[in-house]
Amino acid sequence: MKILTFLLTLSLLAFLPDSSNAASAQEIDAKVNQALKEFYHHSPAGKELASKAAGVLVFPDVIKAGIGIGGEYGEGALRVGGKTAAYYNVASASVGFQLGAQIKSEVLLFMSREALDKFQKSDGWEAGVDGSVALVTVGAGGKIDSNTVQQPIIGFIFSNKGLMYNLSIEGSKITLIDR
């Protein structure tokens, strides 16, 4: 199992940008602002939830690619009180039948101060292990299931075309980065 994990990690490194291509804090903030604008436009219910959240973590461009072995990577910002509190990256690796690439945006809403504190105090946070994320599929009329809105962490995944779709973020590791 350790060998498989090592090989997956190595394969993921091929998808990570080198430091010369890493986004600056200003570039990440600009992309986060644009992603939030698109998110709020396509999900008024998501905008209302975000206004009630203790923290909003936004990954505007998560790139996923694979040929048998795949990986994904993206950089984003945690907003607390409407201001950037820290920068993070999200990464994962997978094995199985896969071919292609896609770009998606992810928004995680920490609905309680306790959930946000646990996330901020972690040394690398993994969805599904360190915290359960209730992924939202927006229904007819933009309504969100009432059971979902009571969860401590709510996630939205959408494309730059604005179409909401339900994908998994389980196993994605989120790590603090210095910008």
C-alpha positions in Angstrom: 0.0 0.0 0.0 2.8 2.4 0.8 4.4 1.8 -2.6 1.1 2.5 -4.3 0.7 5.8 -2.3 4.3 6.8 -3.2 3.7 6.1 -6.9 0.4 8.1 -6.9 2.2 11.0 -5.2 4.9 10.9 -7.8 2.3 10.9 -10.6 0.5 13.8 -9.1 3.7 15.9 -9.0 3.6 15.9 -12.8 0.4 18.0 -12.6 1.7 20.5 -10.0 3.0 23.9 -11.2 6.6 24.7 -10.5 7.3 27.7 -8.2 8.0 29.9 -11.2 4.4 29.4 -12.4 2.8 29.6 -8.9 0.1 32.3 -8.6 0.8 35.4 -6.5 -1.6 36.4 -3.7 -3.0 39.1 -5.9 -3.7 36.7 -8.8 -5.3 34.2 -6.5 -7.5 36.9 -4.9 -8.6 38.1 -8.4 -9.6 34.6 -9.5 -11.4 34.0 -6.2 -13.4 37.2 -6.6 -14.4 36.1 -10.2 -15.3 32.6 -9.0 -17.5 34.0 -6.2 -19.2 36.3 -8.6 -20.0 33.4 -10.9 -21.1 31.2 -8.0 -23.4 33.9 -6.6 -24.9 34.5 -10.1 -25.7 30.8 -10.6 -26.7 30.0 -7.1 -28.6 32.7 -5.1 -29.2 30.1 -2.4 -25.4 29.5 -2.2 -24.9 33.3 -1.9 -27.3 33.4 1.0 -25.5 30.4 2.7 -22.1 32.1 2.1 -23.3 35.2 3.9 -24.0 33.0 7.0 -20.8 31.0 6.8 -18.0 31.4 9.3 -15.5 31.0 6.4 -15.6 30.5 2.7 -12.8 28.5 1.0 -12.7 29.1 -2.8 -10.6 27.2 -5.4 -11.4 29.0 -8.6 -9.4 26.7 -11.0 -9.0 23.1 -10.0 -7.3 21.2 -12.9 -8.0 17.5 -13.1 -6.2 15.3 -15.7 -5.4 11.7 -16.2 -4.5 8.8 -18.4 -5.0 5.8 -16.2 -3.4 7.6 -13.3 -4.8 11.0 -12.6 -4.4 14.0 -10.3 -5.9 17.3 -9.6 -4.5 20.6 -8.3 -5.7 24.0 -7.6 -4.9 27.1 -5.4 -7.3 29.3 -3.6 -8.1 31.4 -0.6 -10.0 31.2 2.6 -12.2 34.2 3.2 -13.3 35.1 6.8 -15.5 38.1 7.2 -15.1 38.9 3.5 -11.3 39.2 3.7 -8.6 36.7 2.7 -7.3 34.9 5.9 -5.0 32.4 4.2 -4.1 30.7 1.0 -4.4 26.9 0.3 -3.9 24.3 -2.3 -6.0 21.3 -3.0 -4.5 18.1 -4.5 -5.5 14.5 -5.0 -4.5 11.5 -7.0 -6.5 8.6 -8.4 -6.0 5.3 -10.3 -8.6 3.7 -12.6 -10.1 4.2 -16.0 -9.7 7.8 -16.8 -8.7 9.8 -19.8 -8.9 13.6 -20.3 -8.8 16.8 -18.5 -11.2 19.3 -16.9 -11.2 22.5 -15.0 -13.7 23.1 -12.2 -14.3 25.5 -9.3 -14.9 24.5 -5.7 -16.4 26.5 -2.9 -16.5 25.1 0.6 -18.6 26.9 3.2 -17.7 26.4 6.9 -21.1 27.0 8.5 -19.9 26.9 12.1 -16.9 28.5 13.9 -16.1 25.0 15.2 -15.7 23.5 11.8 -13.7 26.5 10.6 -11.4 26.3 13.6 -10.8 22.6 13.1 -9.9 23.2 9.5 -7.5 26.1 10.3 -5.7 24.2 13.0 -5.2 21.1 10.9 -1.8 20.3 9.3 -3.2 19.3 5.9 -7.0 18.7 5.9 -8.5 15.8 3.9 -12.1 15.8 2.8 -13.9 12.8 4.1 -11.3 12.1 6.8 -10.8 15.3 8.7 -14.3 16.6 7.9 -17.4 15.5 6.0 -18.5 17.8 3.2 -22.1 17.8 2.1 -22.0 18.4 -1.6 -24.9 20.4 -3.0 -26.8 19.7 -6.1 -29.0 22.8 -6.8 -32.6 21.7 -7.5 -35.3 23.3 -9.5 -35.7 27.0 -8.8 -32.2 27.1 -7.1 -33.5 25.5 -4.0 -31.1 23.6 -1.7 -32.2 20.6 0.3 -33.0 21.7 3.9 -30.9 18.8 5.4 -27.8 20.0 3.5 -28.0 23.5 4.9 -27.7 22.1 8.4 -24.3 20.5 7.8 -21.1 22.0 9.2 -19.3 22.0 5.9 -21.2 22.5 2.6 -19.4 22.2 -0.8 -20.3 23.4 -4.3 -18.6 22.3 -7.5 -19.2 24.1 -10.7 -17.7 24.7 -14.1 -16.8 28.0 -15.6 -20.0 27.6 -17.8 -22.0 27.9 -14.6 -23.5 24.4 -14.7 -23.7 22.9 -11.3 -22.8 19.3 -11.1 -22.1 16.9 -8.3 -18.6 15.4 -8.2 -16.7 14.0 -5.2 -14.0 15.9 -3.3 -13.5 13.0 -1.0 -9.8 12.3 -0.6 -8.7 15.7 -1.7 -6.0 17.1 0.6 -6.1 20.8 1.4 -2.8 22.3 2.6 -1.9 25.8 3.7 0.5 27.6 1.3 2.6 30.8 1.7 1.7 33.6 -0.6 
